[in-house]
Amino acid sequence: MRHIMRTMSEEMNHILVVDDDERLRDLLRRFLSEQGYRVTTVADAAEARRQLAALDFDLIVLDIMMPGENGLDLTQSLRQDSQVPILLLTAMDETESRIAGLESGADDYLSKPFEPRELVLRIQAILRRVRQLKETPAGNKVYFGGFVFDSDCDELRKGDILVRLTAAETLLLKALARKPGSPVDRDDLTAESELIGNQRTIDVQVTRLRRKIESDPKYPRYLQTVRGTGYVLITD
């Protein structure tokens, strides 16, 4: 089977696959292993939690429709104290289902049935975003309200409190912080954050970010919409 081109830094990435379909688990374990990843597979959220408590993973491939705790609930729960990248799988292809997945804190979303090659490409894109956060040169701090975003360490703080951001949210804020006070269009935000999807994907991530920085996300003061263009970060 043809391998997708990979860099040496990707070789030992450890992926947790969570799906109640044994056939699909075995297929993904074999395919991802052939692509050079370490792979652990589990059948439900309870076992996923046990694995996450014992091991460090670079990414989770997580099915939404599972008995017991479903993928959306597990994603929301993990996002309370973990920023491990999550790629959701689901048999539902409706727009609202995709939006619900992104709003829960997932980094990407793939509908079943899918080509294994597309899954690998999406995994590579997510891991590339994570590496980009670590490799991006230092930048200036930006201040808005009681917040400070520090590009040196990719941290958003409110006073002494660290505000947890996903990799996608961090890169989105980073792109806006490079041009404080200037509108950035959605196409540029999509390119800089390497989000796979359409402009609606950017809108969903902006909505998630607003919930973390705005006192009233419906009437944003700092992360504002520029009609017909995109978004602008208003700093102090």
For each residue, the residues with C-beta under 8 A, 3 or more apart:
1: 31 34
2:
3: 6 34 35 36
4: 35 117 120 121 124
5:
6: 3 10 11 35 36 124
7: 10
8: 11
9: 131
10: 6 7 13 36 37 124 127
11: 6 8 36
12: 38
13: 10 37 38 58 59 127
14: 37 38 39 40 55 56 57 58
15: 32 37 38 39 40 57 58 59 60 61 123
16: 40 41 42 48 51 52 57 59 60 61
17: 25 28 29 32 39 40 41 42 60 61
18: 41 42 43 44 45 47 48 60 61 62 63 66 71 74
19: 24 25 28 41 43 61 62 63 66 89
20: 43 44 63 66 67
21: 24 25 63
22: 25 26 43
23: 26 27
24: 19 21 27 28
25: 17 19 21 22 28 29 41 43
26: 22 23 29 30 41
27: 23 24 30 31 116
28: 17 19 24 25 31 32 39 41 61 116 119
29: 17 25 26 32 33 39 41
30: 26 27 33 34
31: 1 27 28 34 35 116 120
32: 15 17 28 29 35 37 39 120 123
33: 29 30 36 37 38 39
34: 1 3 30 31
35: 3 4 6 31 32 120
36: 3 6 10 11 33
37: 10 13 14 15 32 33 123
38: 12 13 14 15 33
39: 14 15 17 28 29 32 33
40: 14 15 16 17 51 55 57
41: 16 17 18 19 25 26 28 29
42: 16 17 18 47 48 51
43: 18 19 20 22 25 47
44: 18 20 47 48 66 67 68 69
45: 18 48 49 66 68 69 70 71 73 74
46: 49 50 68 69
47: 18 42 43 44 50 51
48: 16 18 42 44 45 51 52 60 62 74
49: 45 46 52 53 74
50: 46 47 53 54
51: 16 40 42 47 48 54 55 57
52: 16 48 49 55 57 78 82 84
53: 49 50
54: 50 51
55: 14 40 51 52
56: 14
57: 14 15 16 40 51 52 60 84
58: 13 14 15 84 85 127 130
59: 13 15 16 84 85 86 87 123 126 127
60: 15 16 17 18 48 57 78 84 85 86 87
61: 15 16 17 18 19 28 87 89 119 123
62: 18 19 48 71 74 75 86 87 88 89 106
63: 18 19 20 21 66 71 88 89 90
64: 70 71 72 88 89 90 92 97 101
65: 70 71 90 91 92
66: 18 19 20 44 45 63 69 70 71
67: 20 44
68: 44 45 46
69: 44 45 46 66 73 74 77
70: 45 64 65 66 73 74
71: 18 45 62 63 64 65 66 74 75 88 89 90
72: 64 75 76 88 100 101 104
73: 45 69 70 76 77
74: 18 45 48 49 62 69 70 71 77 78
75: 62 71 72 78 79 86 88 101 104 105 106
76: 72 73 79 80 104 105
77: 69 73 74 80
78: 52 60 74 75 81 82 84 86 105
79: 75 76 82 83 104 105 164 166
80: 76 77
81: 78 164
82: 52 78 79
83: 79 164 165 166 167
84: 52 57 58 59 60 78
85: 58 59 60 107 126 127 129 130 166 167
86: 59 60 62 75 78 105 106 107
87: 59 60 61 62 106 107 108 109 110 119 122 123 126
88: 62 63 64 71 72 75 101 104 106 108 109 110
89: 19 61 62 63 64 71 110 111 112 114
90: 63 64 65 71 93 97 101 109 110 111 112
91: 65 111 112
92: 64 65 97 111
93: 90 97 98 111
94: 97 98
95: 98 99 200
96: 99 100
97: 64 90 92 93 94 100 101
98: 93 94 95 101 102 109 111
99: 95 96 102 103 200 204
100: 72 96 97 103 104
101: 64 72 75 88 90 97 98 104 106 109
102: 98 99 106 109 201 204 205 208
103: 99 100 204 207 208
104: 72 75 76 79 88 100 101
105: 75 76 78 79 86 166 208
106: 62 75 86 87 88 101 102 109
107: 85 86 87 126 129 166 167 168
108: 87 88 122 125 126 195 196 197
109: 87 88 90 98 101 102 106 197
110: 87 88 89 90 114 118 119 122
111: 89 90 91 92 93 98 114
112: 89 90 91
113:
114: 89 110 111 118 119
115: 118 119
116: 27 28 31 119 120
117: 4 120 121
118: 110 114 115 121 122
119: 28 61 87 110 114 115 116 122 123
120: 4 31 32 35 116 117 123 124
121: 4 117 118 124 125
122: 87 108 110 118 119 125 126 196
123: 15 32 37 59 61 87 119 120 126 127
124: 4 6 10 120 121 127 128
125: 108 121 122 128 129 194 196
126: 59 85 87 107 108 122 123 129 130 167
127: 10 13 58 59 85 123 124 130 131
128: 124 125 131 132 194
129: 85 107 125 126 132 133 167 168 171 193 194
130: 58 85 126 127 133 134 167
131: 9 127 128 134 135
132: 128 129 135 136 171 194
133: 129 130 136 154 167 170 171 174
134: 130 131
135: 131 132
136: 132 133 139 151 154 174
137:
138: 151 152
139: 136 151 152 174 177 178
140: 151
141: 148 149 150 151 152
142: 148 149 177 180 233 235
143: 147 148 235 236
144: 147 149 213 222 233 234 235 236
145: 213 221 222 236
146: 158 159
147: 143 144 156 157 158 163 213 222
148: 141 142 143 156 157
149: 141 142 144 155 156 173 174 177
150: 141 153 154 155 156 157
151: 136 138 139 140 141 154 174 177
152: 138 139 141
153: 150
154: 133 136 150 151 170 174
155: 149 150 162
156: 147 148 149 150 162 163 165 170 173 212 213
157: 147 148 150 160 161 162 163
158: 146 147 161 163
159: 146
160: 157
161: 157 158
162: 155 156 157
163: 147 156 157 158 212 213
164: 79 81 83
165: 83 156 169 170 173 209 212
166: 79 83 85 105 107 169 170 208
167: 83 85 107 126 129 130 133 170 171
168: 107 129 171 172 193 195 205
169: 165 166 172 173 205 208 209 212
170: 133 154 156 165 166 167 173 174
171: 129 132 133 167 168 174 175 192 193 194
172: 168 169 175 176 189 193 195 202 205 206 209
173: 149 156 165 169 170 176 177 209 233
174: 133 136 139 149 151 154 170 171 177 178 192
175: 171 172 178 179 184 188 189 192 193
176: 172 173 179 180 184 189 223 231 232 233
177: 139 142 149 151 173 174 180 233 235
178: 139 174 175
179: 175 176 182 184 233
180: 142 176 177 233 234 235
181: 232 233 234 235
182: 179 232
183: 226 229 230 231 232
184: 175 176 179 188 189 230 231 232
185: 188 189 229 230
186: 189 190 199 202 203 229 230 231
187: 190 191 199
188: 175 184 185 191 192 230
189: 172 175 176 184 185 186 192 193 195 202 230 231
190: 186 187 193 195 197 199 201 202
191: 187 188 194
192: 171 174 175 188 189
193: 129 168 171 172 175 189 190 202 205
194: 125 128 129 132 171 191
195: 108 168 172 189 190 201 202 205
196: 108 122 125 201
197: 108 109 190 200 201 202
198: 201
199: 186 187 190 202 203
200: 95 99 197 203 204
201: 102 190 195 196 197 198 204 205
202: 172 186 189 190 193 195 197 199 205 206 230
203: 186 199 200 206 207
204: 99 102 103 200 201 207 208
205: 102 168 169 172 193 195 201 202 208 209
206: 172 202 203 209 210 223 231
207: 103 203 204 210 211 217
208: 102 103 105 166 169 204 205 211 212
209: 165 169 172 173 205 206 212 213 223
210: 206 207 213 214 217 220 223
211: 207 208 214 217
212: 156 163 165 169 208 209
213: 144 145 147 156 163 209 210 222 223
214: 210 211 217 219 220 221 222 223
215: 221
216: 219 220 221
217: 207 210 211 214 220
218:
219: 214 216
220: 210 214 216 217 223 224 225
221: 145 214 215 216 224 234
222: 144 145 147 213 214 233 234 235
223: 176 206 209 210 213 214 220 231 232 233 234
224: 220 221 231 232 234
225: 220 230 231
226: 183 229 230 231 232
227:
228:
229: 183 185 186 226
230: 183 184 185 186 188 189 202 225 226
231: 176 183 184 186 189 206 223 224 225 226
232: 176 181 182 183 184 223 224 226
233: 142 144 173 176 177 179 180 181 222 223
234: 144 180 181 221 222 223 224
235: 142 143 144 177 180 181 222
236: 143 144 145
